[in-house]
Amino acid sequence: MVIHKGTHHIYSFAYVIEIRISNACRELIQNQLTTQAICYESGFNTLSNFYRHFKKVKGMTPFEYKKHYCMQNIPI
């Protein structure tokens, strides 16, 4: 993946974060992995960094996201 220099660097970094969070969301729903495992698998170095970026992008924590998603998709 190419990271652009100059003013585009900020946008490229934000894009990389969004892709990582998107992958983490998929993993949270599809797998029984721990949040820590998903954090590292998604390319984050620390849980606190993962939680901070996740909340910034999704507006909720990974736990809240998984809970919200599961409540939305309960078969009747």
N, C-alpha and C positions, 0 to 999 in steps of 0.2 A: 504494500500500500504506500502511495506517495504522499508525503506531508509537504505541502507547499510552504515556501518561505514568505516572509513579509506579512502583509495584511491578511492573506489567505490562510496563514498558519492557524489563526484562531478558529476559522470556520472549519478547517480540516480536522482539528482536534475535537471540536464539538461533534462533528460527523462521526468520528471514531467512537466517541463516548456513546452516542445514540445507537450505533451499531452494536456495541458491547452490551448496552442495556437491553436492546431488543433481543439479543441472543439469550441474555439472562432471563428475560420474561418467558421466553419459550421453554427454557430449562426448568423454571419454577413450576410451570404448568404440566409439562410432559414427564418430568422425572421426579424421583424421590430423593434426589441429592440434597445434601445440606446447603444452607445458604452460603456457608463458607466455601464449600466445594464449587458452587456455582460462581461465586465471586472470583476465585482463582482461575477457573475454567474460562471465564469471560474476559480475562486479561487484566484484572485489577490486582494491585499488590497488597492492599489491606482491606479489611472489612469496613473500616470507617470511611475510606475513600469510596468504596462500592456503595455503601448506604447513602452517602452524601450525593453522589451523582445520580443514583437511582431515584431518590426523593426529588431532586431537582428536575429530572426528566419526566418522571411519572406522577409526581405530586403525592406520593405515598411511599411507605417503606416496602421492601420486598415481601414481608409477612402480610401487610395490609393488601398488597396487590394480589397475592395468592388467595387470600381469604375472599377478597372481592370477586375475583375471577371464579372461584369455586361456587360462590353464592349465586352468580349469574348463570351458571351452567348446570344446575342441579336438575337431573331428569325427574319428571313428575310421574 
